[in-house]
């Protein structure tokens, strides 16, 4: 990847000096050979539920899985993404810490590295330098299939780490965030095992603990991962693009993921206006993360949320004849 300096995306701090784009390669992991763009894992999960019900899946597993999924999902969407990465609102210290820990529980990387990767993605969206563009290998069928897999999960195993000093100097300077970065391995262990501990204590059995570890631990983590990764892959290839984005940026809205992602799949508006606190701005676009930010404001824990303004939206909206329909070729 080239280390040329380009203008940062709107709403992001400018680069301070000629810092490198990346800071060394990540060691390669084991790449799971499956068609993993989201569909197969979801189908497998749905097929497993009726088979396991009454034997390996209980209401306690479902409840624990849902609670931990919501904590991690909102921690990623509201905390890591809209707050730490884009500064869509201001939070008091307590909320800042809680959101960062909640986001860490999703096990998608330490806060500072996650933010550095995402800011780099916005600075170079779907161009050279983007860490996970699905258009990386061209627009042919084979290139796009390869690119979708790479954007969805492959980049995690074969990436060069985004330079945190360049893309996240504000987080490196924050002592609370630095402390949570160091505690990330502990949070990972707790996120994976706490459902089993709770279920074991409730049922007072190893069977209950193991069932919760599988469903509310492993399955819950995997499901949330695939939902988040789908924003990187699907939402840059297929969907509606009602708002204008930077040249080459193909971010799209994909409504089927709106609930599971808590509103993150309204990806086109987000790339058109990255610091906006609400991504689903049109009628019927459910955005749970935005509602949570609104609640935080009402409670006095957050302030200065960057809510969408009608004139700003109208200025960015593509003309009706200009392509609001779904796109596969960009």
N, C-alpha and C positions, 0 to 999 in steps of 0.2 A: 504494500500500500504506500502511496506517495504521502510525504509529510508536508506538502505545500499548504500554505496558510490561505484560507478563504474567509470571506466575511461570515461571521457567526449568524445563526438563525435569529430572527427577531425575538427579543425578550431574553436573550442570553448574554452573559457578560463577555466582553471582547477578550480575545487572546492577549495576554500580557507578555509580549516578547516572543521570539521564535522558538517556542517549546515544541518538542516532538509530538507527533500525533499519537504515537503509542509508546509503551515503555517495556518492551520485551514480550516474547511469545509465552503463551500459557502451555504448560505441559499437556500433551494429548491424553484424553481419557478414552474409555471404552465406548464406541459408538454403537448404539442398539440398532440392529438391522430390522426395521419395520416401517411400514407406510404410516408415518406419524403426523400427518398434517392436521390431525385432530379427530377425523371421522372414525378411524378404527379404534382408538382408545375409548371413545365415547360409546361406540357400539358394543365393544367388549364389556364395558362397565354395565351398560343397560342389560346385557344378556346375563351377566353374573348375578345381578340383584335378585331376580325371581328364583334362580337356582339356589342361591345361598340363603334366601329368606327362611327363617325358622331353623337354620342349621349353623350358618356362619355369619349371619348379619342380624342385628337386633336394632330396636328403636334407640337404644343407648348409643350404638355405633353411629346411627344416622344423626342423632342430635349432636354428639360430639364432633362428628365430621363437619356438620353444617356450621357450628359455632367457630371452629378453628379455621374453616374455609373463609368465613366472613371476616374474621380478624385479619387473616393474611391478605385476602383480596382487597379489603379497604385500606390496609396498611400499605400495599403496593400502589394502588390507584390514587388514594388521597394523600398518603404520606410520601412515599418515594417519588411518585410521578408529579402530581400537581403541586405539592408543597416544596420538597427538597430540590427537585430538578428545575421546575419552572417558576417557583415563587408566585403561584396563583393567589396566595393569601398569606397573611402573617399569623403566626401562632405563638402563644406564650410558651415559656420553657417547658412546662409540664406536658402540654399537648405535643410539642416538638419531640420530646423524648418518647412519649407513648406511641406516636405515629411511626417513629423510626424503629422502635422495637417490634411493633406490629408488622411492619413491612419486612423486617428481617425474618420473622417467623414463617414467611412464605418460602424461604430457602431459595431465593433467586440471586444470591450474592450479597456481599456486604454493602451497606448503604452508599459509601463513597464510590466504590467501583461501579455499582448499578447506575448511579447518577452520572458518572463520567461517561459510561457507555452510551447512556441515553442522550446526553447533551451532544456527544459526538455524532450520534445518529441524526439529530436535528440539524446540526451544522453541515452535514454532507448527505442529506437524505436522498437515497437512490442514486448517488453518484459515487465516484471513487472516494474512499475514506469512510463510507457508511459501514459500520461493523456487521450489519445483517440485512442488506438489501436482497430481496428475492430476484432482482434483475441483474445480479452480479455476473451471471453466466450467459447473458444475452436474452433475446426474445423468442428464440426458437422453442418448439415444444420441449425438446430434451433439455435445453438450457433453463427453461422456466421450471420444469419439474425438479431439476437439480438445485435451482435457486430457491425454490419453495422449501425444500428439505433443509438447505443450508440456513435460510432465514429463520426457520422454525426451531431447529435444535442444533444443526451441524456447526454453526458458528461458535457455539459454546465450547466445543472441543478443539477447534483449530484456529482460535483467534489470537490476535495480539492485544494485550490489555491496553485499554484506552488510558492515556496519560492523565492521572488524577491531578497533577499539578497544573496542567493546562485546562482541563475541563471542570474540575471541582475544587479550586483553591479555597473557596468559602467553607466547604465542609472539612477540609484538612485543617483549617484554622479554628474549627469549633471543637472545644474540648469534650462536649457531650457526645458529639457524633464520633469523634476519635475513640472514645471509650466504648461505644456500642460496636464500632468496627472491630475492636479487639475482642469483644465478648461475642462476636457473631458465631463462632463454633459452639459456644455454650447454648446460645439461642436455638441453633439448629438441632442440637440434641434434645432440648426441652420441647421444641415444636413436634418432633417426631415421636417422642416417648410419653409426653404428658397425657395424651388421650388414654394410653394404655394404663398409666398409673391411676387415673381417675376411674376408669372402668373397672380396674382390678379392685379398687377400694369399694366401689359401689356394689359389685357382684360378689366380692370376696372370693374370686376364683381366677386361676391362671387362664382358663378358657375365655373369660370375659376380657381379660387384659390383652390376650393375643388377638382376639377378634377386633378389638378397638385399635390395636396397633396396626393391623392390616387396613381396615376400612377408614378409620378416622385419622390414621397416620399416613401410611403409604399411599393409599388410593386418593385421599384428599389432597396430598401434596402433588401427586402426579396430575390430577385433574386441574388444579390451579395453575401448574406449570404450563400445561397445554393451552389453557385459555389465554394466559399471558403471551406465550410464544405465537399464538395465532394472530395477535395484533401485529407482530413483526412480519408474519408471512402472508396470511390471507388478506389482511387489511392494507397491504401494499400491492395487491394484484387484482382483487375482485371487489366490487361494491359500487356505491354511488359517490360521485364527487361534485357536490353542489357548490363548493367554495374553491376559489382559486388558491393554489399553493405556489411555492417557489418553483422555478423552472426545473423540470426533471423529477420533481417530487410527486409520487403517485399514491399518496395516502388516500384511503377510501373508507367510507362507512360500510359496516357489515352488520346489519341489524340482528341476525340470529345470536350473536354473542353479547348483546347489550346487557342482559340480565346477569349472566355468569361472570362478565367482566366488570359489572357495576357501572357501566357507562363508558368504558374505555374504548369500545369498538366504534364509537362515533369519531373515527380517527381523522377524517378529512378536515373537519372544522378545527380539530386540535392542531394539525399541521398548518392550517391557514392562520390560526391565531394561538400560538403555543402557550401564552401565559393566561389564557382565559380559564376561569375556574369551572365553567360549565362546557362540556363537549357536545352534549345532545341539546342543540338549541332550537330545533324545529319541533312542531307539534307531534306528540306521540313518542318522542325520543326519550326514553327513560334513562336518567343519569343519577344513579344512587350516590356516587361519589360527590356530585354537586350538592345533592340534598344534605349529605353529611356535613359538608363545609358550611352550608346555610345554618344547620343546627349549631355547629360550633360557634358561628358568629352570634346567634341568638343567646347562647350561654355565656358569651363574653370571653371565650377561650381563643377565638380567632378574630381577625380584623382585616380591613382593607382588601377583601376578596375582589378579584378582577372579574366582575360579572359581565356578560356579553351586552354590548350596546347595539341597538337596532341600526343606527347609521353605519357603524363599523361593519356589521354583518352584511348589510345591503351593499356596501362598497366591495366586499370580497365575494359576493355571490355571483356564480356563473350565470350568464343569460340562459334562458330556457332552451334556446337552440344550441347552446354551447356545450352541452354534455353533462346532464345530471343523471343519466342512466348508468347502469353498471358497466364497468370496463374490464376487459381482460388483456387488452393490448396496450393500455396506457395512452 
